[in-house]
Amino acid sequence: MTTPDSVPPLPVRGSIPDDARPNADQAAGAKPTGVLVLADGTVLWGRGLGAEGDAVGEVCFNTSMTGYQEILTDPSYSGQIITFTFPHVGNVGTNFEDIESVGPGACGLILRADITEPSSWRAASHLDAWAKQRGLIGLAGVDTRRLTRLIRAAGAPNGIIAHNAAGVFDLDALKAKAKAFPGLEGLDLAKQVFCRQTYTWDETLWSLGGGYGRQDNAQFHIVAIDYGVKRNILRCLANTGARVTVVPGDTSAEAVLALGPDGVFLSNGPGDPAATGEYAVPVIKALIETGKPVFGICLGHQMLALALGARTVKMKQGHRGANHPVKDKTTGKVEITSQNHGFVVLPETLPANAEETHVSLFDGTNEGLRMLDRPVFSVQYHPEASPGPEDSHYLFDRFIALVKSHA
Ligand SMILES: NC(=O)CC[C@H](N)C(=O)O
């Protein structure tokens, strides 16, 4: 058992006065009650928060300045420990509304500053208590800049996060667990997070007008295949005015068609698209063949590409943040987008009857595609923008327009 007496002080620029430091009162002297151990043996001490115990996963970083509750509850983050690069996380507490799922999301969170008392009229509880309730393990007081640079240099490492109030850790055992984690490549995590039963969804999004004036679309039916869907995507779909039914990710094409969809939606989700694609791709292929409009987001985009015969690969560090510029090649417009993906479609592997429609202005990687001979399109990023900028909401209008014209 190895534990230092105190959390090493964080490097803070000399020009910042002591009392202006985020954790001036707590940074030094406190006994570490949490630790992150990477598979290569790197150890970062901190103060544990949320649930006690340990959780293994891929360590990634998200650069969003707001929206931590949506991020932590996004099922696409299953199997991942999130490092927040923004130093102050938790200061508006948590509430009952800003969640993307009630099921599993991220398995750990790493913060720079300790969480302050929540300050918001919407706050129902402290992030620490909320994380505990969700069984989510966290760590504060970590030099998140150093960790982010480490991830940028070497790619997202596997690691284990541990919280023990008594400050007792078996580092060798933790390292062994981190090393034993196989990594996200080849992992079908969607099956752990998608719904088990078909249900209907009718909550709309008030910031988009709550579906007002779209009563005409009530005759249309969208069936959303859930691979780990975010609630705000379902709100955006319901906002089109159409009826929305959600089915589990392993539903057969026959069962989807038996519901009489006018359009099919392929959701976001965690893990490797190639692994989930083993059962999802044949279904997507069959649905494309029917000529019905299909719209995919993130994992849904990646598996649609696989269904077209294209390839996906793991990215080095991935895209996770709320300020990613994307160019819509069909209009020439640039939109600022919310993103969360660690795999990406190789556009050069798309077949002749499909084309790349969107591209990342950060690194030129693929952000969207469409078929040229079918009403089928998808994007890699998150147009539902939860959290993040709402520039891309137009894609839900594109989808309902396609549904209308093909009904
Ligand atoms: N948000 C998502 O749907 C993520 C898709 C996939 N799991 C990835 O990491 O690339």
The ligand as a Gaussian input file, in Angstrom:
#p B3LYP/6-31G(d) Opt

LIG

0 1
 N      -21.063000       9.836000     -29.648000
 C      -20.974000       8.678000     -30.270000
 O      -21.944000       8.136000     -30.797000
 C      -19.631000       8.004000     -30.231000
 C      -19.432000       6.978000     -31.317000
 C      -18.262000       6.043000     -31.060000
 N      -18.469000       5.300000     -29.854000
 C      -16.955000       6.817000     -31.033000
 O      -16.361000       6.961000     -30.003000
 O      -16.499000       7.268000     -32.056000

